[in-house]
Structure formats: structure tokens, C-alpha cells
Amino acid sequence: MKQQFLKDIAGTIRLTVYEKNRAQVPSSAFVTLYKSDGSSVLEAEASATVNSTTGEMTYNLTATHTATLGLNYKAVWRFIISGNTYYETQLFDVVRSILSIPVTDEDLFNELQTLRNANYQATGTATAGAAGSITDTRARKEADDHWKGGSVEILSGTGVGQTRDITGSTQSSGAITVSPDWVTTPDNTSVYRVVRSFTSVIRQSFEKIEQRLYDKGKRDSLILESSQIRVPLIYLAIQNIAKDLRQEKDDKWDLIHMEYRDLFESAFTTLRLDYDEDESGGVQGEEKQQNVSSFRIERS
């Protein structure tokens, strides 16, 4: 989804460019901002900040930049890599409300307990431990941050019974970092289990809901709390997980997939939406409580 910024609130627009799946690091970058009509200049070309490690380019928007609701504001980036000049166009929106993800793995497990055992997990014996990490140089060969967002539990040996959230993992060292620190630091006697999070599926499902709301039109005027999409998001995430787990037609996961597909569609289409189209600060008349399934398709 495009980046979104709240009306009258400062924010930071971001861009990272890639080549062959690797982030590129410009030596310098500049950005020009255009209003949502696509042609009027909102900000003449200005210098942007470049992160020398990640290559991320950033520019700080002020409340002046976000003073008017609108879709498809345009940022035209000009950046230098190895002496060559490149351009990238990026669209962004200024909106009444920004949604965040209101769902965790535990919400999915509470809805469908069988997911807890179906989640991807692995066991091993640590080769070392530290206050904020556990290391297994023999077995943990997954890509960097493969386990991030998941959990690790000590099953036996030193530190048995402790469970921690995983903040990152590193392929080259076999280390898994945790939070908070261990009370008892694990060592090479510690047998552990790591469980991967469904975070990526939850985020993908969230982005699909965001896109469907956007496709309904007037996204900039929409007033919606994140809690209002919680149930549809749970249903859609489980639908997508079950779809990935199914092996053949009409098996257990295929049936769950179809059940939660219907639950999601019902929950989403009965959402009630408010639109402050006249920017009065309130919701009146036709703006109030419009049903997703009946709301007219229209662009701002």
C-alpha cells in the first residue's frame, strides 16, 4: 500500500530502491512534492536524507504538506548511485485515519486452537547462550530474521521452562536474539523449541483489507478505527493460512479455508463506515454509517 499521512500532522516519507534483491545506497538524494492533482508543486526540489547502511531515503513532511486531504500526492525522487542519476516516482495519500494491525498470533490461536500446533516450528540443542540470545550453530541455518516475531522455549537443560519473544535471528552465526533477557542464561545443555510467527500472513491480510477499503473510494475521508477491522482481519488471516496448509481438495485445511473465506466476506461486507467528505470535522447525513457492500464506487 501507499504511504499514508494524517491531515495536518507532520510525518516522514520513505523510499528504498533495490537491484537484484539488494538495497542500493545512493550517495545523495533529492525529492520534489506535487499536490494530489499531479501537476501543482507542493514543495520544490529539496535534499533528502540517505541512510548510509540501509540506503533508505527519507524526507520530513510538515503540517503544511499534509494540510489538505487527498489521494495520490506525488513524490519524485532524484538520487545518485555510482555517479549516475536515477529517478523514482512515489505516490502517497493524506487521510483522516490511518489503520494499524490490531491482531497478533495469539488472537488467531484463540479463534482456532488447531493453528497453534500447525505453526512452523523446530527444535534443537543450543551450542551457546547469552543474556539476550541463544545460539545453535549446527541447526539454525535459516535466512536472517526467519524467526523474528516468533517465540523460543527452553524444553530441558539449563533455563528449562523459560519462553521469550524473538527479536531477530542471524543465519551466519546461528544466533537468535530474545526479549526480555533470560533469567537463567541457556548453555550447551539447553534443548529449545522455536515457533515461527504468522506475522507476515497477518500483514499480507491487513494489506488486502486496506486495498479493498481503498478500492471503495474516498479513502482520504474515511474515519475508521483499527479495532473495527479486527474480526475481519482474524478471519482473513486464518483463511490464508489454511489455504497454504491444505494438501488436497476437501481435506481439513481446505474446509477451514472455505469456512473462513465465508466468515471474512460476511464480516467485511457488514462493516459500517463513516466518511467526513466535506471536511467539517464531523459526520452528517449521507456520510454516516455507510455499509461496505452498498457504498458507491467513487474516487475523490
C-alpha positions in Angstrom: 0.0 0.0 0.0 1.0 3.6 -0.5 2.3 5.5 2.5 -0.4 7.5 4.3 -0.1 10.6 6.4 -2.7 12.2 8.7 -4.2 15.6 7.8 -2.3 18.5 9.4 0.2 16.1 11.0 4.0 16.0 10.2 5.4 12.7 9.0 8.3 11.1 7.1 8.1 9.8 3.6 10.5 6.9 2.9 11.9 5.1 -0.2 14.4 2.3 -0.6 15.4 1.2 -4.1 16.6 -2.4 -5.0 18.6 -4.1 -7.7 18.8 -7.9 -7.8 17.0 -8.1 -4.5 19.6 -5.9 -2.7 19.1 -2.4 -1.3 21.0 0.3 -3.1 22.8 3.1 -1.2 22.7 6.4 -3.0 25.4 8.9 -2.4 22.8 11.7 -2.3 19.1 12.2 -2.9 16.5 14.9 -3.5 12.7 15.0 -3.7 10.1 17.2 -5.3 6.5 17.0 -4.0 3.4 17.5 -6.1 -0.2 18.1 -4.9 -2.9 15.5 -5.5 -3.8 17.0 -8.8 -0.5 15.6 -10.0 0.9 18.8 -11.5 0.9 21.6 -8.9 4.2 21.8 -7.0 3.8 21.4 -3.3 7.5 21.5 -2.5 10.3 22.4 -4.8 13.2 20.0 -5.0 14.8 19.6 -1.6 17.6 17.5 -0.2 16.6 14.2 1.3 18.4 12.1 4.0 20.1 8.8 3.0 20.8 6.1 5.5 24.4 5.0 4.7 23.8 1.4 5.8 20.3 0.6 4.6 20.1 3.0 1.6 16.7 4.3 2.8 15.9 7.8 1.6 13.7 10.0 3.9 12.2 13.4 3.8 10.3 15.1 6.6 6.8 16.3 5.7 5.5 19.2 7.7 1.9 20.0 8.6 1.9 22.4 5.6 2.5 19.5 3.3 -0.4 17.5 4.8 -2.9 20.4 5.2 -5.4 19.1 2.6 -7.0 15.7 2.3 -6.3 13.9 -1.0 -5.2 10.8 -2.7 -2.2 10.3 -5.0 0.1 13.1 -3.9 3.3 12.6 -5.8 6.9 12.5 -4.6 9.6 12.5 -7.4 12.9 11.3 -6.1 16.2 12.1 -7.8 19.2 10.1 -6.4 22.8 9.4 -7.3 24.3 5.9 -7.3 27.9 5.4 -8.5 27.9 8.8 -10.3 24.7 8.0 -12.2 21.4 9.9 -11.7 18.1 8.0 -11.3 14.5 9.0 -10.8 11.7 7.3 -8.9 8.1 8.4 -8.6 6.2 7.6 -5.5 2.5 8.2 -4.6 1.2 8.9 -1.1 -2.2 9.9 0.5 -3.2 12.4 3.1 -6.1 10.9 5.1 -8.4 11.3 8.1 -7.5 8.0 9.7 -4.6 5.5 9.5 -5.2 1.9 10.4 -2.7 -0.2 12.3 -2.7 -4.0 12.7 -4.9 -4.9 15.7 -4.2 -8.7 15.6 -1.4 -11.0 17.0 -0.7 -14.7 16.7 -2.5 -15.2 20.0 -5.7 -13.8 18.5 -5.5 -16.4 15.7 -4.8 -19.2 18.2 -7.8 -18.1 20.4 -10.0 -18.2 17.3 -8.7 -21.6 16.1 -6.7 -23.6 18.6 -5.5 -26.1 16.0 -3.3 -23.4 14.4 -1.0 -23.5 17.4 0.3 -26.9 16.6 0.2 -26.3 12.8 2.6 -23.4 13.0 6.1 -23.9 11.7 8.5 -24.9 14.5 11.8 -26.6 15.1 13.8 -28.0 18.0 17.5 -28.2 18.7 20.2 -28.1 21.3 22.0 -24.8 21.9 25.7 -24.5 21.4 25.9 -21.3 23.5 23.8 -18.8 25.2 24.0 -15.2 26.4 21.8 -12.8 28.5 19.7 -11.8 25.4 20.2 -14.7 23.0 20.5 -18.4 22.3 22.8 -19.8 19.6 22.7 -23.1 17.7 25.5 -23.1 15.0 24.6 -26.6 14.0 20.9 -26.4 13.1 19.9 -22.7 12.7 20.7 -22.1 9.0 17.6 -20.2 8.1 17.7 -16.7 6.4 18.2 -13.7 8.6 15.2 -12.8 10.8 13.4 -16.0 9.7 12.2 -16.5 13.3 11.6 -12.8 14.1 8.3 -12.2 15.8 8.0 -15.8 17.0 8.9 -17.4 20.3 11.6 -19.7 21.8 11.0 -22.0 24.7 13.7 -23.9 26.7 12.4 -27.5 26.9 15.1 -29.1 29.1 18.6 -28.4 30.4 19.8 -25.1 31.7 17.0 -22.5 31.8 14.2 -25.0 31.4 10.7 -23.6 31.4 11.6 -20.1 30.1 9.8 -18.7 27.0 10.9 -15.5 25.2 9.8 -13.4 22.2 12.3 -13.5 19.3 13.5 -10.1 18.2 15.8 -11.4 15.4 17.9 -14.3 14.1 21.1 -14.4 12.2 22.0 -17.1 9.6 25.8 -16.7 9.7 26.1 -17.1 13.5 23.0 -19.3 14.3 22.1 -16.8 17.0 18.5 -15.9 18.0 18.0 -12.7 20.0 15.2 -12.5 22.5 13.4 -10.1 24.7 13.4 -9.7 27.7 16.7 -11.2 28.7 16.8 -14.7 30.2 16.6 -15.0 33.9 18.8 -18.1 33.6 21.1 -17.9 30.7 20.9 -21.1 28.4 24.1 -23.0 27.6 25.1 -26.1 25.5 22.8 -28.3 27.6 19.7 -26.3 26.7 17.2 -28.1 24.4 14.9 -25.5 22.9 11.9 -25.1 20.5 11.4 -22.1 18.2 8.0 -21.3 16.8 7.6 -19.0 13.8 5.1 -16.2 13.9 2.2 -15.8 11.5 3.2 -12.1 11.4 3.8 -12.0 7.6 0.4 -13.6 6.9 -1.3 -11.2 9.2 0.4 -8.2 7.5 -0.5 -9.5 4.0 -4.1 -10.0 5.1 -4.2 -6.5 6.6 -2.9 -5.0 3.3 -5.6 -6.8 1.4 -8.3 -5.3 3.6 -6.6 -1.9 3.3 -6.7 -2.3 -0.5 -10.4 -3.3 -0.5 -11.3 -0.2 1.6 -9.2 1.9 -0.8 -11.0 0.5 -3.8 -14.3 1.6 -2.3 -13.3 5.2 -2.9 -12.9 8.3 -0.8 -10.2 6.6 1.4 -8.9 10.0 2.3 -12.3 10.9 4.0 -12.7 7.6 5.7 -13.0 7.6 9.5 -12.3 4.2 10.9 -10.7 2.7 14.0 -8.3 -0.2 13.8 -10.4 -2.2 16.2 -13.2 -2.2 13.7 -11.3 -4.4 11.3 -10.0 -6.8 14.0 -12.6 -9.6 13.4 -12.4 -9.5 9.5 -8.6 -9.5 9.8 -8.6 -12.6 12.0 -10.9 -14.4 9.6 -8.9 -13.4 6.5 -5.5 -14.4 8.1 -6.9 -17.8 9.1 -8.3 -18.2 5.6 -4.9 -17.5 4.0 -3.0 -19.8 6.5 -5.4 -22.6 5.8 -5.0 -22.1 2.1 -1.3 -22.6 2.5 -1.7 -25.7 4.6 -4.2 -27.6 2.5 -2.8 -30.6 0.6 -5.8 -31.6 -1.4 -9.5 -30.7 -2.1 -11.8 -31.2 0.9 -9.1 -32.0 3.3 -9.2 -30.5 6.8 -7.4 -27.3 5.9 -9.4 -26.9 2.6 -12.6 -27.0 4.6 -11.3 -24.5 7.1 -10.2 -22.3 4.3 -13.7 -22.2 2.8 -15.3 -21.7 6.1 -13.2 -18.7 7.0 -13.5 -17.3 3.5 -17.2 -17.0 4.1 -16.8 -15.7 7.6 -14.4 -13.0 6.3 -16.7 -11.9 3.5 -19.7 -11.6 5.9 -17.7 -9.7 8.4 -16.2 -7.3 5.9 -19.3 -6.6 3.9 -21.2 -5.7 7.1 -18.6 -3.1 8.3 -20.2 0.3 8.8 -18.1 3.2 7.5 -18.1 6.9 8.3 -16.9 9.5 5.7 -16.1 13.1 6.5 -16.3 14.2 2.9 -16.9 17.9 3.5 -14.1 18.2 6.0 -16.4 19.6 8.6 -14.8 17.6 11.3 -18.0 15.7 11.9 -20.1 13.0 10.1 -23.5 14.0 9.0 -26.3 12.9 6.7 -25.1 10.6 3.9 -21.6 10.5 5.3 -22.8 8.4 8.3 -22.6 4.7 8.8 -22.4 3.5 5.2 -22.4 -0.2 4.6 -19.3 -1.5 2.7 -21.4 -3.7 0.4 -23.7 -0.8 -0.7 -21.3 2.1 -0.7 -20.9 3.6 -4.2 -17.6 3.1 -6.0 -16.3 6.6 -6.5 -12.9 8.3 -6.4 -12.1 11.5 -4.6 
